[in-house]
Amino acid sequence: MKRILYAGDSTVTFNKIATYPQTGLSQGLTWYLKDDVFLKSFAVNGRSTKSFIDEGRFELIENEITDGDFLFIQFGHNDEKESDPARYAAADTDFKDNLARFVNMARKHGAMPVIITPLARRKFDEKTGAFIPGSHGKYPGAAKDIAGQLDVPVADLNLLSESYLAAIGDFASRPMYMYPKDNSHLSVHGAVVFAGFIADELIKLGEPYSSLFVPRDSANFDTNSNKADKPYIVLKKGEERDGSDSFKDETAD
């Protein structure tokens, strides 16, 4: 059995019934995994790379991870909180160093690390209704920088989620988040859609990552071998997802 260990914050956490309908990306991703892939989420609400390491949660993963595992690493929401010294990790220094520590630990045990940039916050201009990008400042870029330096695969969820939110707009994006309670944490719907973007990016990488996921049109274990012919969601992308592409709402035709 293949295993994914997932380190992250509250946007990743595997929620239980008391916080329903809040849903983490680690939960949403299970909809896309093959039946022989096991995912264990180590993500905890409110953690940054710094507090996750300081609290001994890094060691929990190191004690369990083994040869052939995958380690998904997704932080940024709380590292950026300068007012909280217990969590703050400067983007260009401590944050990169902490991500590198996760990567090196995984490789030391024969596991395969993947860095995932932080999910975009749902933020729209009250006057124009336009989506406001850049809610995580330097952190997505810092994550991609250290991934490039260490030759680690990246799923740029920040870019993809920003592009998607800009395309669907304020009103349509509300059910994806815990709106009006907050604009950072996801509902069931949002977790499934955005986890699909992670799956998309890892499938593009080919093996050994692509074999973790079912085809897009899989309904149950009997259809796992079918070739995908439709996207996960009704919106389809333009030619490239480079942050400037457009999406078409097929339901509007």
CYANA upper distance limits for C-alpha pairs under 8 A (distance plus 0.5 A):
  1 MET  CA     36 ASP  CA      5.79
  1 MET  CA     37 VAL  CA      6.36
  1 MET  CA     38 PHE  CA      7.45
  2 LYS  CA     36 ASP  CA      6.91
  2 LYS  CA     37 VAL  CA      5.24
  2 LYS  CA     38 PHE  CA      6.63
  2 LYS  CA     68 GLY  CA      7.90
  2 LYS  CA     69 ASP  CA      7.05
  2 LYS  CA    212 LEU  CA      8.25
  3 ARG  CA     37 VAL  CA      6.17
  3 ARG  CA     38 PHE  CA      5.23
  3 ARG  CA     39 LEU  CA      6.25
  3 ARG  CA     40 LYS  CA      8.14
  3 ARG  CA     68 GLY  CA      8.33
  3 ARG  CA     69 ASP  CA      5.64
  3 ARG  CA     70 PHE  CA      6.70
  4 ILE  CA     37 VAL  CA      7.93
  4 ILE  CA     38 PHE  CA      6.68
  4 ILE  CA     39 LEU  CA      5.13
  4 ILE  CA     40 LYS  CA      6.75
  4 ILE  CA     69 ASP  CA      6.51
  4 ILE  CA     70 PHE  CA      5.18
  4 ILE  CA     71 LEU  CA      6.37
  4 ILE  CA     72 PHE  CA      7.51
  5 LEU  CA     39 LEU  CA      6.48
  5 LEU  CA     40 LYS  CA      5.54
  5 LEU  CA     41 SER  CA      6.41
  5 LEU  CA     42 PHE  CA      7.47
  5 LEU  CA     61 ILE  CA      8.07
  5 LEU  CA     65 ILE  CA      8.07
  5 LEU  CA     69 ASP  CA      7.87
  5 LEU  CA     70 PHE  CA      6.63
  5 LEU  CA     71 LEU  CA      5.42
  5 LEU  CA     72 PHE  CA      6.71
  6 TYR  CA     26 SER  CA      7.57
  6 TYR  CA     39 LEU  CA      7.90
  6 TYR  CA     40 LYS  CA      6.81
  6 TYR  CA     41 SER  CA      5.24
  6 TYR  CA     42 PHE  CA      6.18
  6 TYR  CA     43 ALA  CA      7.05
  6 TYR  CA     71 LEU  CA      6.34
  6 TYR  CA     72 PHE  CA      5.15
  6 TYR  CA     73 ILE  CA      6.67
  6 TYR  CA     74 GLN  CA      8.37
  7 ALA  CA     12 VAL  CA      8.34
  7 ALA  CA     41 SER  CA      7.01
  7 ALA  CA     42 PHE  CA      5.59
  7 ALA  CA     43 ALA  CA      5.34
  7 ALA  CA     71 LEU  CA      7.93
  7 ALA  CA     72 PHE  CA      6.61
  7 ALA  CA     73 ILE  CA      5.52
  7 ALA  CA     74 GLN  CA      6.74
  7 ALA  CA     75 PHE  CA      8.49
  8 GLY  CA     12 VAL  CA      6.16
  8 GLY  CA     13 THR  CA      7.60
  8 GLY  CA     42 PHE  CA      7.46
  8 GLY  CA     43 ALA  CA      4.74
  8 GLY  CA     44 VAL  CA      7.04
  8 GLY  CA     47 ARG  CA      7.73
  8 GLY  CA     48 SER  CA      8.11
  8 GLY  CA     49 THR  CA      8.47
  8 GLY  CA     73 ILE  CA      6.67
  8 GLY  CA     74 GLN  CA      5.34
  8 GLY  CA     75 PHE  CA      5.86
  9 ASP  CA     13 THR  CA      6.70
  9 ASP  CA     43 ALA  CA      5.60
  9 ASP  CA     44 VAL  CA      5.51
  9 ASP  CA     45 ASN  CA      5.54
  9 ASP  CA     46 GLY  CA      6.31
  9 ASP  CA     47 ARG  CA      5.67
  9 ASP  CA     48 SER  CA      7.24
  9 ASP  CA     74 GLN  CA      7.88
  9 ASP  CA     75 PHE  CA      6.78
  9 ASP  CA     77 HIS  CA      8.05
  9 ASP  CA     78 ASN  CA      8.31
 10 SER  CA     24 GLY  CA      7.36
 10 SER  CA     43 ALA  CA      7.26
 10 SER  CA     44 VAL  CA      6.16
 10 SER  CA     45 ASN  CA      4.37
 10 SER  CA     46 GLY  CA      6.47
 10 SER  CA     47 ARG  CA      7.99
 10 SER  CA    185 HIS  CA      7.70
 11 THR  CA     23 THR  CA      8.25
 11 THR  CA     24 GLY  CA      5.63
 11 THR  CA     25 LEU  CA      6.77
 11 THR  CA     45 ASN  CA      8.17
 11 THR  CA    119 LEU  CA      7.98
 11 THR  CA    184 SER  CA      7.81
 11 THR  CA    185 HIS  CA      6.06
 11 THR  CA    186 LEU  CA      7.37
 12 VAL  CA     23 THR  CA      8.49
 12 VAL  CA     24 GLY  CA      4.80
 12 VAL  CA     25 LEU  CA      5.02
 12 VAL  CA     26 SER  CA      5.76
 12 VAL  CA     27 GLN  CA      8.25
 12 VAL  CA     41 SER  CA      8.32
 12 VAL  CA     43 ALA  CA      6.38
 12 VAL  CA     44 VAL  CA      8.23
 12 VAL  CA     74 GLN  CA      8.22
 13 THR  CA     23 THR  CA      7.93
 13 THR  CA     24 GLY  CA      5.27
 13 THR  CA     25 LEU  CA      7.47
 13 THR  CA     26 SER  CA      6.82
 13 THR  CA     27 GLN  CA      8.17
 13 THR  CA     41 SER  CA      7.14
 13 THR  CA     42 PHE  CA      7.89
 13 THR  CA     43 ALA  CA      5.23
 13 THR  CA     44 VAL  CA      6.07
 13 THR  CA     45 ASN  CA      7.12
 14 PHE  CA     23 THR  CA      7.31
 14 PHE  CA     24 GLY  CA      5.89
 14 PHE  CA     25 LEU  CA      8.11
 14 PHE  CA     26 SER  CA      6.37
 14 PHE  CA     27 GLN  CA      6.04
 14 PHE  CA     41 SER  CA      6.74
 14 PHE  CA     43 ALA  CA      7.79
 15 ASN  CA     19 THR  CA      6.94
 15 ASN  CA     20 TYR  CA      7.87
 15 ASN  CA     22 GLN  CA      7.37
 15 ASN  CA     23 THR  CA      6.27
 15 ASN  CA     24 GLY  CA      6.92
 15 ASN  CA     27 GLN  CA      8.22
 16 LYS  CA     20 TYR  CA      7.40
 17 ILE  CA     21 PRO  CA      8.38
 21 PRO  CA    178 MET  CA      8.42
 21 PRO  CA    187 SER  CA      6.00
 21 PRO  CA    188 VAL  CA      6.64
 22 GLN  CA    178 MET  CA      7.11
 22 GLN  CA    185 HIS  CA      7.28
 22 GLN  CA    186 LEU  CA      6.17
 22 GLN  CA    187 SER  CA      5.24
 22 GLN  CA    188 VAL  CA      7.00
 23 THR  CA     27 GLN  CA      7.04
 23 THR  CA     28 GLY  CA      7.82
 23 THR  CA    185 HIS  CA      8.06
 23 THR  CA    186 LEU  CA      6.06
 23 THR  CA    187 SER  CA      5.74
 23 THR  CA    188 VAL  CA      5.69
 23 THR  CA    191 ALA  CA      6.49
 24 GLY  CA     28 GLY  CA      7.01
 24 GLY  CA    185 HIS  CA      8.14
 24 GLY  CA    186 LEU  CA      7.01
 24 GLY  CA    187 SER  CA      8.48
 24 GLY  CA    188 VAL  CA      8.48
 24 GLY  CA    191 ALA  CA      6.41
 25 LEU  CA     29 LEU  CA      6.46
 25 LEU  CA    191 ALA  CA      5.59
 25 LEU  CA    192 VAL  CA      7.77
 25 LEU  CA    194 PHE  CA      7.79
 25 LEU  CA    195 ALA  CA      6.11
 26 SER  CA     30 THR  CA      7.34
 26 SER  CA     39 LEU  CA      8.22
 26 SER  CA     41 SER  CA      6.78
 26 SER  CA    195 ALA  CA      8.20
 27 GLN  CA     31 TRP  CA      8.22
 27 GLN  CA    191 ALA  CA      7.72
 27 GLN  CA    192 VAL  CA      8.33
 28 GLY  CA     32 TYR  CA      8.41
 28 GLY  CA    188 VAL  CA      7.81
 28 GLY  CA    191 ALA  CA      5.28
 28 GLY  CA    192 VAL  CA      4.73
 28 GLY  CA    193 VAL  CA      8.11
 28 GLY  CA    194 PHE  CA      8.25
 28 GLY  CA    195 ALA  CA      5.90
 28 GLY  CA    196 GLY  CA      8.31
 29 LEU  CA     33 LEU  CA      7.29
 29 LEU  CA    191 ALA  CA      8.28
 29 LEU  CA    192 VAL  CA      7.18
 29 LEU  CA    195 ALA  CA      5.45
 29 LEU  CA    196 GLY  CA      7.37
 29 LEU  CA    198 ILE  CA      8.40
 29 LEU  CA    199 ALA  CA      7.88
 30 THR  CA     39 LEU  CA      7.83
 31 TRP  CA    192 VAL  CA      7.73
 32 TYR  CA    196 GLY  CA      7.64
 32 TYR  CA    199 ALA  CA      7.46
 32 TYR  CA    213 PHE  CA      5.92
 32 TYR  CA    214 VAL  CA      6.16
 32 TYR  CA    215 PRO  CA      8.47
 32 TYR  CA    216 ARG  CA      8.34
 33 LEU  CA     37 VAL  CA      6.68
 33 LEU  CA    212 LEU  CA      6.26
 33 LEU  CA    213 PHE  CA      4.92
 33 LEU  CA    214 VAL  CA      6.24
 34 LYS  CA    211 SER  CA      8.38
 34 LYS  CA    212 LEU  CA      6.36
 34 LYS  CA    213 PHE  CA      5.67
 34 LYS  CA    214 VAL  CA      5.70
 34 LYS  CA    221 PHE  CA      8.45
 34 LYS  CA    224 ASN  CA      7.81
 35 ASP  CA    221 PHE  CA      7.46
 37 VAL  CA    212 LEU  CA      6.92
 42 PHE  CA     57 ARG  CA      8.18
 42 PHE  CA     61 ILE  CA      8.01
 43 ALA  CA     47 ARG  CA      8.48
 46 GLY  CA     78 ASN  CA      6.94
 47 ARG  CA     51 SER  CA      6.11
 47 ARG  CA     52 PHE  CA      6.07
 47 ARG  CA     78 ASN  CA      6.70
 47 ARG  CA     79 ASP  CA      8.42
 47 ARG  CA     87 ARG  CA      7.43
 48 SER  CA     52 PHE  CA      6.29
 48 SER  CA     75 PHE  CA      6.65
 48 SER  CA     76 GLY  CA      7.17
 48 SER  CA     77 HIS  CA      7.73
 48 SER  CA     78 ASN  CA      5.40
 48 SER  CA     79 ASP  CA      5.31
 48 SER  CA     87 ARG  CA      5.98
 48 SER  CA     88 TYR  CA      7.77
 48 SER  CA     89 ALA  CA      8.19
 49 THR  CA     53 ILE  CA      6.70
 49 THR  CA     75 PHE  CA      6.87
 49 THR  CA     76 GLY  CA      8.29
 49 THR  CA     79 ASP  CA      7.05
 49 THR  CA     87 ARG  CA      8.05
 49 THR  CA     89 ALA  CA      7.87
 49 THR  CA     95 PHE  CA      7.25
 49 THR  CA     98 ASN  CA      6.52
 49 THR  CA     99 LEU  CA      7.66
 50 LYS  CA     54 ASP  CA      6.55
 50 LYS  CA     79 ASP  CA      7.76
 50 LYS  CA     86 ALA  CA      7.82
 50 LYS  CA     87 ARG  CA      6.10
 50 LYS  CA     88 TYR  CA      7.51
 50 LYS  CA     89 ALA  CA      6.83
 50 LYS  CA     94 ASP  CA      8.50
 50 LYS  CA     95 PHE  CA      8.19
 50 LYS  CA     98 ASN  CA      7.45
 51 SER  CA     55 GLU  CA      6.35
 51 SER  CA     86 ALA  CA      6.69
 51 SER  CA     87 ARG  CA      5.76
 52 PHE  CA     56 GLY  CA      7.25
 52 PHE  CA     57 ARG  CA      5.94
 52 PHE  CA     58 PHE  CA      6.82
 53 ILE  CA     57 ARG  CA      6.30
 53 ILE  CA     58 PHE  CA      5.45
 53 ILE  CA     59 GLU  CA      8.11
 56 GLY  CA     60 LEU  CA      7.17
 57 ARG  CA     61 ILE  CA      7.21
 58 PHE  CA     62 GLU  CA      6.85
 58 PHE  CA    102 PHE  CA      8.28
 59 GLU  CA     63 ASN  CA      6.46
 60 LEU  CA     64 GLU  CA      7.09
 61 ILE  CA     65 ILE  CA      6.30
 62 GLU  CA    105 MET  CA      7.49
 62 GLU  CA    106 ALA  CA      8.14
 65 ILE  CA     69 ASP  CA      7.02
 65 ILE  CA    106 ALA  CA      7.78
 65 ILE  CA    109 HIS  CA      7.35
 65 ILE  CA    111 ALA  CA      7.65
 66 THR  CA    109 HIS  CA      5.97
 66 THR  CA    110 GLY  CA      6.88
 66 THR  CA    111 ALA  CA      6.67
 67 ASP  CA    109 HIS  CA      6.09
 67 ASP  CA    110 GLY  CA      4.66
 67 ASP  CA    111 ALA  CA      5.59
 68 GLY  CA    110 GLY  CA      6.51
 68 GLY  CA    111 ALA  CA      5.52
 68 GLY  CA    112 MET  CA      7.43
 69 ASP  CA    110 GLY  CA      7.99
 69 ASP  CA    111 ALA  CA      5.17
 69 ASP  CA    112 MET  CA      6.73
 70 PHE  CA    111 ALA  CA      6.02
 70 PHE  CA    112 MET  CA      5.16
 70 PHE  CA    113 PRO  CA      6.26
 70 PHE  CA    114 VAL  CA      7.90
 71 LEU  CA    106 ALA  CA      7.14
 71 LEU  CA    111 ALA  CA      7.33
 71 LEU  CA    112 MET  CA      6.49
 71 LEU  CA    113 PRO  CA      5.07
 71 LEU  CA    114 VAL  CA      6.59
 72 PHE  CA    113 PRO  CA      6.45
 72 PHE  CA    114 VAL  CA      5.37
 72 PHE  CA    115 ILE  CA      6.54
 72 PHE  CA    116 ILE  CA      7.50
 73 ILE  CA     99 LEU  CA      8.15
 73 ILE  CA    102 PHE  CA      8.01
 73 ILE  CA    113 PRO  CA      7.82
 73 ILE  CA    114 VAL  CA      6.63
 73 ILE  CA    115 ILE  CA      5.41
 73 ILE  CA    116 ILE  CA      6.45
 74 GLN  CA    115 ILE  CA      6.67
 74 GLN  CA    116 ILE  CA      5.38
 74 GLN  CA    117 THR  CA      6.55
 74 GLN  CA    118 PRO  CA      6.74
 75 PHE  CA     79 ASP  CA      7.74
 75 PHE  CA    116 ILE  CA      8.25
 75 PHE  CA    117 THR  CA      7.55
 75 PHE  CA    118 PRO  CA      6.45
 76 GLY  CA     80 GLU  CA      6.84
 76 GLY  CA    117 THR  CA      8.00
 76 GLY  CA    118 PRO  CA      6.14
 76 GLY  CA    136 HIS  CA      7.60
 76 GLY  CA    139 TYR  CA      6.46
 76 GLY  CA    140 PRO  CA      7.97
 77 HIS  CA     81 LYS  CA      8.37
 77 HIS  CA    118 PRO  CA      7.21
 77 HIS  CA    136 HIS  CA      7.46
 78 ASN  CA     87 ARG  CA      6.88
 78 ASN  CA     88 TYR  CA      7.40
 79 ASP  CA     87 ARG  CA      6.18
 79 ASP  CA     88 TYR  CA      5.10
 79 ASP  CA     89 ALA  CA      5.40
 79 ASP  CA     90 ALA  CA      7.64
 79 ASP  CA     91 ALA  CA      8.26
 79 ASP  CA     95 PHE  CA      7.57
 80 GLU  CA     88 TYR  CA      6.25
 80 GLU  CA     89 ALA  CA      7.04
 80 GLU  CA     90 ALA  CA      7.44
 80 GLU  CA     91 ALA  CA      7.87
 80 GLU  CA    136 HIS  CA      7.89
 80 GLU  CA    139 TYR  CA      8.05
 81 LYS  CA     87 ARG  CA      7.34
 81 LYS  CA     88 TYR  CA      5.73
 82 GLU  CA     87 ARG  CA      8.50
 82 GLU  CA     88 TYR  CA      5.76
 82 GLU  CA     89 ALA  CA      8.36
 83 SER  CA     88 TYR  CA      7.98
 84 ASP  CA     88 TYR  CA      6.33
 89 ALA  CA     93 THR  CA      8.01
 89 ALA  CA     94 ASP  CA      5.53
 89 ALA  CA     95 PHE  CA      5.51
 90 ALA  CA     94 ASP  CA      5.82
 90 ALA  CA     95 PHE  CA      6.13
 91 ALA  CA     95 PHE  CA      5.50
 91 ALA  CA     96 LYS  CA      7.04
 91 ALA  CA    138 LYS  CA      6.63
 91 ALA  CA    139 TYR  CA      5.91
 91 ALA  CA    142 ALA  CA      6.46
 92 ASP  CA     96 LYS  CA      6.67
 92 ASP  CA    138 LYS  CA      8.36
 92 ASP  CA    142 ALA  CA      6.63
 93 THR  CA     97 ASP  CA      6.65
 94 ASP  CA     98 ASN  CA      6.46
 95 PHE  CA     99 LEU  CA      6.75
 95 PHE  CA    142 ALA  CA      8.22
 96 LYS  CA    100 ALA  CA      6.64
 96 LYS  CA    142 ALA  CA      6.94
 96 LYS  CA    143 ALA  CA      7.11
 96 LYS  CA    146 ILE  CA      6.41
 97 ASP  CA    101 ARG  CA      6.77
 98 ASN  CA    102 PHE  CA      7.09
 99 LEU  CA    103 VAL  CA      6.85
 99 LEU  CA    143 ALA  CA      8.05
 99 LEU  CA    146 ILE  CA      8.06
100 ALA  CA    104 ASN  CA      6.52
100 ALA  CA    146 ILE  CA      7.51
100 ALA  CA    150 LEU  CA      8.16
101 ARG  CA    105 MET  CA      6.58
102 PHE  CA    106 ALA  CA      6.76
102 PHE  CA    113 PRO  CA      8.39
103 VAL  CA    107 ARG  CA      6.82
103 VAL  CA    113 PRO  CA      6.17
103 VAL  CA    114 VAL  CA      8.48
103 VAL  CA    152 VAL  CA      8.40
104 ASN  CA    108 LYS  CA      6.52
105 MET  CA    109 HIS  CA      7.14
106 ALA  CA    110 GLY  CA      6.94
106 ALA  CA    111 ALA  CA      5.37
106 ALA  CA    112 MET  CA      6.78
106 ALA  CA    113 PRO  CA      6.57
107 ARG  CA    111 ALA  CA      5.69
107 ARG  CA    112 MET  CA      6.79
107 ARG  CA    113 PRO  CA      7.71
113 PRO  CA    152 VAL  CA      7.18
113 PRO  CA    153 PRO  CA      7.90
114 VAL  CA    152 VAL  CA      6.66
114 VAL  CA    153 PRO  CA      5.70
114 VAL  CA    154 VAL  CA      6.38
114 VAL  CA    155 ALA  CA      7.99
115 ILE  CA    143 ALA  CA      7.65
115 ILE  CA    144 LYS  CA      8.38
115 ILE  CA    147 ALA  CA      7.35
115 ILE  CA    152 VAL  CA      7.48
115 ILE  CA    153 PRO  CA      6.88
115 ILE  CA    154 VAL  CA      5.41
115 ILE  CA    155 ALA  CA      6.95
116 ILE  CA    143 ALA  CA      8.32
116 ILE  CA    154 VAL  CA      6.19
116 ILE  CA    155 ALA  CA      5.30
116 ILE  CA    156 ASP  CA      6.42
116 ILE  CA    157 LEU  CA      6.83
116 ILE  CA    198 ILE  CA      8.41
117 THR  CA    139 TYR  CA      8.39
117 THR  CA    140 PRO  CA      5.72
117 THR  CA    143 ALA  CA      6.87
117 THR  CA    144 LYS  CA      8.03
117 THR  CA    154 VAL  CA      8.06
117 THR  CA    155 ALA  CA      7.08
117 THR  CA    156 ASP  CA      5.66
117 THR  CA    157 LEU  CA      5.84
117 THR  CA    158 ASN  CA      5.93
118 PRO  CA    136 HIS  CA      8.10
118 PRO  CA    139 TYR  CA      8.44
118 PRO  CA    140 PRO  CA      6.97
118 PRO  CA    156 ASP  CA      8.48
118 PRO  CA    157 LEU  CA      6.78
118 PRO  CA    158 ASN  CA      5.80
119 LEU  CA    157 LEU  CA      6.25
119 LEU  CA    158 ASN  CA      5.41
119 LEU  CA    161 SER  CA      6.89
120 ALA  CA    133 PRO  CA      8.26
120 ALA  CA    134 GLY  CA      8.39
120 ALA  CA    135 SER  CA      7.07
120 ALA  CA    136 HIS  CA      7.88
120 ALA  CA    157 LEU  CA      8.29
120 ALA  CA    158 ASN  CA      5.78
120 ALA  CA    159 LEU  CA      8.35
120 ALA  CA    161 SER  CA      6.26
120 ALA  CA    162 GLU  CA      6.22
120 ALA  CA    184 SER  CA      8.02
121 ARG  CA    135 SER  CA      6.64
121 ARG  CA    183 ASN  CA      6.36
121 ARG  CA    184 SER  CA      5.46
122 ARG  CA    131 PHE  CA      8.35
122 ARG  CA    165 LEU  CA      7.78
122 ARG  CA    173 SER  CA      8.12
122 ARG  CA    177 TYR  CA      8.15
122 ARG  CA    183 ASN  CA      5.50
122 ARG  CA    184 SER  CA      6.98
123 LYS  CA    131 PHE  CA      6.49
123 LYS  CA    132 ILE  CA      6.03
123 LYS  CA    133 PRO  CA      8.05
123 LYS  CA    135 SER  CA      8.37
123 LYS  CA    183 ASN  CA      7.71
124 PHE  CA    129 GLY  CA      6.17
124 PHE  CA    130 ALA  CA      5.96
124 PHE  CA    131 PHE  CA      4.83
124 PHE  CA    132 ILE  CA      5.82
124 PHE  CA    170 ASP  CA      6.86
125 ASP  CA    129 GLY  CA      5.40
125 ASP  CA    130 ALA  CA      5.85
125 ASP  CA    131 PHE  CA      6.81
125 ASP  CA    132 ILE  CA      6.98
129 GLY  CA    169 GLY  CA      7.97
129 GLY  CA    170 ASP  CA      7.18
130 ALA  CA    166 ALA  CA      7.53
130 ALA  CA    169 GLY  CA      7.68
130 ALA  CA    170 ASP  CA      8.25
131 PHE  CA    165 LEU  CA      7.35
131 PHE  CA    166 ALA  CA      5.58
131 PHE  CA    169 GLY  CA      7.33
131 PHE  CA    170 ASP  CA      7.83
133 PRO  CA    162 GLU  CA      6.82
136 HIS  CA    140 PRO  CA      7.31
138 LYS  CA    142 ALA  CA      6.54
139 TYR  CA    143 ALA  CA      6.64
140 PRO  CA    144 LYS  CA      6.85
140 PRO  CA    156 ASP  CA      8.36
140 PRO  CA    158 ASN  CA      7.20
141 GLY  CA    145 ASP  CA      6.54
142 ALA  CA    146 ILE  CA      6.80
143 ALA  CA    147 ALA  CA      6.67
144 LYS  CA    148 GLY  CA      6.59
144 LYS  CA    154 VAL  CA      7.32
144 LYS  CA    156 ASP  CA      8.48
145 ASP  CA    149 GLN  CA      6.78
146 ILE  CA    150 LEU  CA      6.61
147 ALA  CA    151 ASP  CA      6.16
147 ALA  CA    152 VAL  CA      5.20
147 ALA  CA    153 PRO  CA      7.24
147 ALA  CA    154 VAL  CA      7.24
148 GLY  CA    152 VAL  CA      6.81
153 PRO  CA    205 LEU  CA      8.45
155 ALA  CA    198 ILE  CA      6.38
155 ALA  CA    201 GLU  CA      6.07
155 ALA  CA    202 LEU  CA      7.28
156 ASP  CA    160 LEU  CA      6.99
156 ASP  CA    198 ILE  CA      8.30
156 ASP  CA    201 GLU  CA      8.29
157 LEU  CA    161 SER  CA      6.25
157 LEU  CA    194 PHE  CA      8.15
157 LEU  CA    197 PHE  CA      7.30
157 LEU  CA    198 ILE  CA      6.99
158 ASN  CA    162 GLU  CA      6.53
159 LEU  CA    163 SER  CA      6.66
159 LEU  CA    242 ASP  CA      8.28
159 LEU  CA    243 GLY  CA      6.70
160 LEU  CA    164 TYR  CA      6.66
160 LEU  CA    197 PHE  CA      7.51
160 LEU  CA    241 ARG  CA      7.62
160 LEU  CA    243 GLY  CA      7.79
161 SER  CA    165 LEU  CA      6.57
161 SER  CA    194 PHE  CA      7.34
162 GLU  CA    166 ALA  CA      6.61
162 GLU  CA    243 GLY  CA      8.20
163 SER  CA    167 ALA  CA      6.73
163 SER  CA    241 ARG  CA      8.35
163 SER  CA    243 GLY  CA      6.17
163 SER  CA    244 SER  CA      7.83
163 SER  CA    245 ASP  CA      8.04
164 TYR  CA    168 ILE  CA      6.79
164 TYR  CA    247 PHE  CA      8.28
165 LEU  CA    169 GLY  CA      6.25
165 LEU  CA    170 ASP  CA      8.05
165 LEU  CA    173 SER  CA      6.93
167 ALA  CA    246 SER  CA      7.26
167 ALA  CA    247 PHE  CA      6.53
168 ILE  CA    172 ALA  CA      6.34
168 ILE  CA    173 SER  CA      6.98
169 GLY  CA    173 SER  CA      6.64
170 ASP  CA    174 ARG  CA      7.01
173 SER  CA    177 TYR  CA      7.65
174 ARG  CA    178 MET  CA      8.07
174 ARG  CA    179 TYR  CA      6.12
174 ARG  CA    180 PRO  CA      8.26
175 PRO  CA    179 TYR  CA      7.29
175 PRO  CA    187 SER  CA      7.44
175 PRO  CA    189 HIS  CA      7.73
175 PRO  CA    190 GLY  CA      7.80
176 MET  CA    186 LEU  CA      6.33
176 MET  CA    187 SER  CA      5.84
176 MET  CA    188 VAL  CA      7.87
176 MET  CA    189 HIS  CA      5.99
176 MET  CA    190 GLY  CA      4.37
176 MET  CA    191 ALA  CA      7.93
177 TYR  CA    182 ASP  CA      7.74
177 TYR  CA    183 ASN  CA      6.31
177 TYR  CA    184 SER  CA      7.23
177 TYR  CA    185 HIS  CA      6.10
177 TYR  CA    186 LEU  CA      4.63
177 TYR  CA    187 SER  CA      5.56
177 TYR  CA    190 GLY  CA      6.62
178 MET  CA    182 ASP  CA      5.88
178 MET  CA    183 ASN  CA      6.73
178 MET  CA    184 SER  CA      7.93
178 MET  CA    185 HIS  CA      6.21
178 MET  CA    186 LEU  CA      6.11
178 MET  CA    187 SER  CA      6.18
179 TYR  CA    183 ASN  CA      6.38
186 LEU  CA    190 GLY  CA      5.77
186 LEU  CA    191 ALA  CA      6.13
187 SER  CA    191 ALA  CA      6.61
188 VAL  CA    192 VAL  CA      6.80
189 HIS  CA    193 VAL  CA      6.80
190 GLY  CA    194 PHE  CA      6.52
191 ALA  CA    195 ALA  CA      6.30
192 VAL  CA    196 GLY  CA      6.73
193 VAL  CA    197 PHE  CA      7.47
193 VAL  CA    232 TYR  CA      8.14
193 VAL  CA    233 ILE  CA      7.67
194 PHE  CA    198 ILE  CA      7.36
195 ALA  CA    199 ALA  CA      6.84
196 GLY  CA    200 ASP  CA      6.55
196 GLY  CA    232 TYR  CA      7.42
197 PHE  CA    201 GLU  CA      6.80
198 ILE  CA    202 LEU  CA      6.85
199 ALA  CA    203 ILE  CA      6.54
199 ALA  CA    213 PHE  CA      7.49
200 ASP  CA    204 LYS  CA      6.88
201 GLU  CA    205 LEU  CA      7.27
202 LEU  CA    206 GLY  CA      7.61
202 LEU  CA    209 TYR  CA      6.18
202 LEU  CA    210 SER  CA      6.47
203 ILE  CA    207 GLU  CA      8.46
203 ILE  CA    209 TYR  CA      6.70
203 ILE  CA    210 SER  CA      4.55
203 ILE  CA    211 SER  CA      8.15
203 ILE  CA    213 PHE  CA      7.85
204 LYS  CA    210 SER  CA      7.55
205 LEU  CA    209 TYR  CA      7.08
205 LEU  CA    210 SER  CA      7.24
206 GLY  CA    210 SER  CA      5.43
206 GLY  CA    211 SER  CA      8.28
207 GLU  CA    211 SER  CA      6.86
208 PRO  CA    212 LEU  CA      8.13
209 TYR  CA    213 PHE  CA      8.42
214 VAL  CA    218 SER  CA      6.85
214 VAL  CA    224 ASN  CA      5.94
214 VAL  CA    225 SER  CA      8.04
215 PRO  CA    224 ASN  CA      6.64
215 PRO  CA    225 SER  CA      7.47
215 PRO  CA    226 ASN  CA      6.90
215 PRO  CA    227 LYS  CA      6.62
215 PRO  CA    228 ALA  CA      5.62
216 ARG  CA    227 LYS  CA      8.36
216 ARG  CA    228 ALA  CA      5.52
216 ARG  CA    229 ASP  CA      7.92
216 ARG  CA    230 LYS  CA      7.27
216 ARG  CA    231 PRO  CA      7.00
216 ARG  CA    232 TYR  CA      6.49
217 ASP  CA    223 THR  CA      8.25
217 ASP  CA    226 ASN  CA      7.67
217 ASP  CA    227 LYS  CA      8.00
217 ASP  CA    228 ALA  CA      5.98
217 ASP  CA    229 ASP  CA      7.63
217 ASP  CA    230 LYS  CA      7.39
217 ASP  CA    232 TYR  CA      8.32
218 SER  CA    223 THR  CA      5.51
218 SER  CA    224 ASN  CA      5.78
218 SER  CA    225 SER  CA      8.35
218 SER  CA    226 ASN  CA      7.34
218 SER  CA    228 ALA  CA      8.49
219 ALA  CA    223 THR  CA      6.61
219 ALA  CA    224 ASN  CA      8.17
220 ASN  CA    224 ASN  CA      7.24
231 PRO  CA    236 LYS  CA      7.63
234 VAL  CA    249 ASP  CA      7.19
234 VAL  CA    250 GLU  CA      6.65
234 VAL  CA    251 THR  CA      7.80
235 LEU  CA    247 PHE  CA      6.51
235 LEU  CA    248 LYS  CA      6.11
235 LEU  CA    249 ASP  CA      5.54
235 LEU  CA    250 GLU  CA      6.77
236 LYS  CA    247 PHE  CA      5.98
236 LYS  CA    248 LYS  CA      6.22
236 LYS  CA    249 ASP  CA      7.70
236 LYS  CA    250 GLU  CA      8.18
237 LYS  CA    241 ARG  CA      7.54
237 LYS  CA    245 ASP  CA      7.54
237 LYS  CA    246 SER  CA      6.71
237 LYS  CA    247 PHE  CA      5.23
237 LYS  CA    248 LYS  CA      7.44
238 GLY  CA    245 ASP  CA      5.93
238 GLY  CA    246 SER  CA      5.85
238 GLY  CA    247 PHE  CA      6.46
239 GLU  CA    245 ASP  CA      7.78
240 GLU  CA    245 ASP  CA      6.83
241 ARG  CA    245 ASP  CA      6.25
249 ASP  CA    253 ASP  CA      8.20
